[in-house]
Amino acid sequence: MGIFVNIIHGGALNIMEDTPEATRVMTSPQTQSHLFAFDGNEMPFSGTISLPVRADPYNVITEFYVVDVESPHNAILGRLWLHMIKVIPSTYH
């Protein structure tokens, strides 16, 4: 398993509302779309939005699922995005 989607929290979008990146339109979720949290429970989401993400030297338009849950993170980038820009994530051991 693992993270296969990119997540952004609704609060982060509210903070970005005055920036050009936030002018992108959020699309409503499709009835067949499901998003599951780390604990396996289904998580409701508001829709999807495409935003530019800059990780020098890359600047990639990225689709995010918008969720309205409490989190210490503004966004979570999924495994596919990391593979696309050839990043090797690591943790301190």
Rosetta blueprint (number, residue, H / E / L):
1 M L
2 G L
3 I L
4 F L
5 V L
6 N L
7 I E
8 I E
9 H E
10 G H
11 G H
12 A H
13 L H
14 N H
15 I H
16 M H
17 E H
18 D H
19 T L
20 P H
21 E H
22 A H
23 T H
24 R L
25 V L
26 M L
27 T E
28 S L
29 P L
30 Q L
31 T L
32 Q L
33 S L
34 H L
35 L L
36 F E
37 A L
38 F L
39 D L
40 G L
41 N L
42 E E
43 M L
44 P L
45 F L
46 S L
47 G E
48 T E
49 I E
50 S E
51 L E
52 P E
53 V E
54 R E
55 A E
56 D L
57 P L
58 Y E
59 N E
60 V E
61 I E
62 T E
63 E E
64 F E
65 Y E
66 V E
67 V E
68 D L
69 V L
70 E L
71 S L
72 P L
73 H L
74 N L
75 A E
76 I E
77 L L
78 G L
79 R H
80 L H
81 W H
82 L H
83 H H
84 M H
85 I L
86 K L
87 V L
88 I L
89 P L
90 S L
91 T L
92 Y L
93 H L
